[in-house]
Structures are given as C-alpha cells and as structure tokens.
Amino acid sequence: MTASPDPTPERAPADPQEVLADIGSSWLWALGFALATLVPGILVLVWPDETLHVLAVIIGLHLLAVGVFRFVTAFSRDGERGSGRVTGVLVALVAVLAGVLVLRHPLQTIAALSLVVGVYWLLVGLMTAFVAIADRDLTHRGLAMAVGTLGVVAGIVVLGYPVESAVALARLLGLWLVLLGVFELAMAFALRAAIRRSGAVGPR
C-alpha cells in the first residue's frame, strides 16, 4: 500500500499590514499622492469662473483622496518608525473630516470653505513638520520639512487673506494646491531615487 503524498501546503494569507506597507513605500504611490494634489490645483486655476459648488466638490474630493493616500502611507516603512504612523493616521482622519465638511451643502460658502481648507492645511503642515523634525532617519526628510512648512504658510494665508468671490478663492486655493503638488512630486522622485540607491525591490 503506497503512502499518499502530502497535500501541498496552503500559502498563508498576506498580512494586510505588510500589504499596506508595500503599497505605501512605493514611489508610485507617492506619485499618485502628488497628482491627487496637483491635478485639482490645475483644474481650479484653469476654470476659476466655475461656481462655488463646483469648487467645493473638487476640493472635497481632493481631501477625501488625500485621506486615503495618507492612511496607506502611514503604514509604509518610514511610517513604522517613531510616531510617524500615529501622525499619519491622524492626518488621514483630518483630511477625510475636512473633505466631508467641504462637501456638505450648508458649508458651501466662501468663508466656510476658506476656514475648513485653511485649518486643514495648517494642522497637516504642523504634523508633517513635526514628523520631519522628530524622525532623523526619515527618507527625503528635508523635502518633508519643506512640504510641512509650505502647508503651514498656505493655511495661514488662506485663513488670513480675505476673499469676497469664488473666483478669488479658486485662484488662491489653486495656486497653493499646485505649489504643494510640485513639492510632493519632488518627494515622489526623491523616494524613487532612494529606493534605487538602496537596491530595494519595487516598482520602477
């Protein structure tokens, strides 16, 4: 009587945390994050004469997308160190909350939209700068500090600059979104260069 062969061992299911870490550490994910900021900025600059409702929808969807990107990035290899993960999750929650507030019809006024976006940029800029200062081993630390500083300045300008029309607000928000998107684009390519230098296996 022949012994039956051992059944092929089943592959262990992938750990969701590892999957998120792989995605969040990819430079392509960082590139998508940059485009999620840059494209809305270009849209509101190209069509500044659209209604406040359209502007609120674009900004609200942008904030929701940023919340998703920030949440996944919080589980990246960099996010595993120190307080980076906690801060990243907090940034994601703030982005989602701001996006929901912006998309609510009662808040679609110039003052309310300026307040929500300004407070969001200010808080996220402070938290990003905090991570850049606290984590000495953070990849592209200098660029992260620059993005955080730019976010703080953007928040202060939006909160302190009085706008009386949707067109002026669109131009102001569009300008800052484009600037932030360009810096985030630089961070994505800096991450790509760092991955290649370290010889890490990842998307190219």
C-alpha positions as CSV (number, residue, x, y, z in Angstrom):
1,M,0.0,0.0,0.0
2,T,1.6,3.2,-1.1
3,A,1.6,6.2,1.1
4,S,-0.5,9.1,-0.2
5,P,1.6,12.2,-1.0
6,D,1.4,15.0,1.5
7,P,-1.0,17.7,0.4
8,T,0.5,20.9,-0.9
9,P,0.8,23.3,1.9
10,E,-1.5,26.3,1.5
11,R,0.0,29.7,1.2
12,A,-0.5,31.8,4.3
13,P,-2.8,34.8,3.5
14,A,-1.0,38.0,3.1
15,D,-0.8,40.2,6.2
16,P,-2.9,43.4,5.5
17,Q,-0.3,45.5,7.3
18,E,2.5,44.2,5.1
19,V,0.4,44.8,2.0
20,L,-0.2,48.4,3.1
21,A,3.5,48.8,3.9
22,D,4.5,47.6,0.4
23,I,2.0,49.9,-1.2
24,G,2.7,52.9,1.0
25,S,6.5,52.6,0.5
26,S,6.2,52.6,-3.3
27,W,7.3,55.7,-5.1
28,L,4.4,55.2,-7.5
29,W,2.0,55.6,-4.5
30,A,3.8,58.8,-3.6
31,L,3.5,59.9,-7.2
32,G,-0.3,59.3,-7.1
33,F,-0.5,61.3,-3.9
34,A,1.3,64.2,-5.6
35,L,-1.0,64.0,-8.6
36,A,-4.1,64.0,-6.3
37,T,-2.9,67.4,-5.1
38,L,-1.5,68.8,-8.4
39,V,-4.4,68.0,-10.7
40,P,-7.2,69.6,-8.6
41,G,-5.0,72.7,-8.3
42,I,-4.6,72.9,-12.1
43,L,-8.4,72.4,-12.6
44,V,-9.4,75.2,-10.3
45,L,-6.8,77.5,-11.9
46,V,-7.9,76.7,-15.4
47,W,-11.6,77.1,-14.6
48,P,-11.7,79.8,-11.9
49,D,-15.1,81.1,-13.1
50,E,-17.0,77.9,-12.1
51,T,-19.5,78.2,-9.2
52,L,-18.6,77.8,-5.6
53,H,-20.5,74.5,-5.6
54,V,-18.1,73.1,-8.3
55,L,-15.1,74.4,-6.4
56,A,-16.3,72.8,-3.2
57,V,-16.8,69.4,-5.0
58,I,-13.3,69.5,-6.4
59,I,-11.7,70.4,-3.1
60,G,-13.8,68.0,-1.1
61,L,-13.0,65.1,-3.4
62,H,-9.3,66.1,-3.3
63,L,-9.4,66.0,0.5
64,L,-11.1,62.5,0.6
65,A,-8.5,61.2,-1.9
66,V,-5.7,62.7,0.3
67,G,-7.2,60.9,3.3
68,V,-6.9,57.6,1.6
69,F,-3.3,58.2,0.4
70,R,-2.3,59.4,3.8
71,F,-3.8,56.4,5.6
72,V,-2.0,53.9,3.4
73,T,1.3,55.9,3.5
74,A,1.1,55.8,7.4
75,F,1.8,52.1,7.2
76,S,4.8,52.5,4.9
77,R,8.4,51.6,6.1
78,D,9.0,55.2,7.1
79,G,5.7,55.4,8.9
80,E,6.7,52.4,11.1
81,R,9.3,54.5,12.9
82,G,8.5,56.6,16.0
83,S,5.3,58.4,16.0
84,G,5.1,58.6,12.2
85,R,2.3,56.0,11.9
86,V,0.1,57.7,14.5
87,T,0.6,61.1,13.0
88,G,-0.1,59.7,9.5
89,V,-3.4,58.2,10.6
90,L,-4.3,61.5,12.3
91,V,-3.6,63.4,9.1
92,A,-5.7,60.9,7.2
93,L,-8.6,61.4,9.6
94,V,-8.3,65.2,9.5
95,A,-8.3,65.0,5.6
96,V,-11.4,62.9,5.5
97,L,-13.2,65.0,8.0
98,A,-12.3,68.2,6.1
99,G,-13.5,66.6,2.9
100,V,-16.8,65.6,4.3
101,L,-17.3,69.1,5.7
102,V,-16.4,70.8,2.4
103,L,-18.9,68.6,0.5
104,R,-21.8,69.4,2.8
105,H,-24.2,71.8,1.2
106,P,-24.7,74.1,4.3
107,L,-20.9,74.8,4.4
108,Q,-20.6,75.8,0.7
109,T,-19.9,79.5,1.4
110,I,-16.7,81.3,0.7
111,A,-16.0,81.9,4.4
112,A,-16.7,78.3,5.4
113,L,-14.7,76.8,2.6
114,S,-11.7,79.1,3.4
115,L,-12.0,78.2,7.1
116,V,-12.1,74.4,6.6
117,V,-9.3,74.3,4.0
118,G,-7.1,76.8,5.9
119,V,-7.4,74.9,9.2
120,Y,-6.7,71.6,7.4
121,W,-3.6,72.9,5.7
122,L,-2.4,74.5,9.0
123,L,-2.9,71.3,11.1
124,V,-1.4,68.9,8.4
125,G,1.5,71.2,7.8
126,L,2.3,71.3,11.6
127,M,2.0,67.5,11.8
128,T,4.2,66.9,8.7
129,A,6.9,69.3,10.0
130,F,6.7,67.5,13.4
131,V,7.4,64.1,11.8
132,A,10.3,65.6,9.7
133,I,11.9,67.1,12.8
134,A,11.3,64.1,15.1
135,D,12.4,61.3,12.7
136,R,16.1,61.8,11.8
137,D,16.1,58.7,9.6
138,L,13.1,59.8,7.5
139,T,13.6,59.4,3.8
140,H,13.7,62.8,2.0
141,R,13.4,64.5,5.4
142,G,14.3,67.9,4.0
143,L,11.5,67.8,1.4
144,A,9.1,66.6,4.0
145,M,10.0,69.6,6.2
146,A,9.5,71.9,3.2
147,V,6.1,70.5,2.5
148,G,5.1,70.9,6.1
149,T,6.3,74.5,6.2
150,L,4.5,75.2,2.9
151,G,1.3,73.7,4.3
152,V,1.6,75.9,7.4
153,V,2.1,79.0,5.3
154,A,-0.8,78.0,3.0
155,G,-3.1,77.6,6.0
156,I,-2.1,81.0,7.4
157,V,-2.6,82.7,4.0
158,V,-6.0,81.1,3.3
159,L,-7.2,81.9,6.9
160,G,-5.8,85.5,6.9
161,Y,-6.4,86.6,3.3
162,P,-10.0,87.9,2.9
163,V,-11.6,86.7,-0.3
164,E,-15.0,88.0,-1.4
165,S,-15.6,85.9,-4.5
166,A,-15.5,82.3,-5.6
167,V,-13.1,83.3,-8.4
168,A,-10.5,84.8,-6.0
169,L,-10.8,81.8,-3.7
170,A,-10.4,79.4,-6.6
171,R,-7.2,81.2,-7.7
172,L,-5.8,81.2,-4.1
173,L,-6.6,77.6,-3.4
174,G,-5.4,76.5,-6.9
175,L,-2.1,78.3,-6.5
176,W,-1.4,76.6,-3.2
177,L,-2.5,73.2,-4.4
178,V,-0.2,73.5,-7.4
179,L,2.8,74.5,-5.2
180,L,2.1,71.7,-2.7
181,G,1.7,69.2,-5.6
182,V,5.0,70.2,-7.1
183,F,6.8,69.7,-3.8
184,E,5.0,66.3,-3.3
185,L,6.1,65.4,-6.9
186,A,9.7,66.1,-5.9
187,M,9.3,63.9,-2.8
188,A,8.0,61.1,-5.0
189,F,11.0,61.2,-7.3
190,A,13.3,61.6,-4.3
191,L,11.8,58.4,-2.9
192,R,12.3,56.7,-6.2
193,A,16.0,57.6,-6.2
194,A,16.3,56.4,-2.6
195,I,14.8,53.1,-3.4
196,R,17.1,52.6,-6.4
197,R,20.2,53.5,-4.3
198,S,19.3,51.0,-1.6
199,G,18.7,48.3,-4.2
200,A,15.2,47.6,-2.8
201,V,12.9,45.6,-5.0
202,G,10.0,47.6,-6.0
203,P,8.1,49.2,-9.0
204,R,10.3,51.2,-11.3
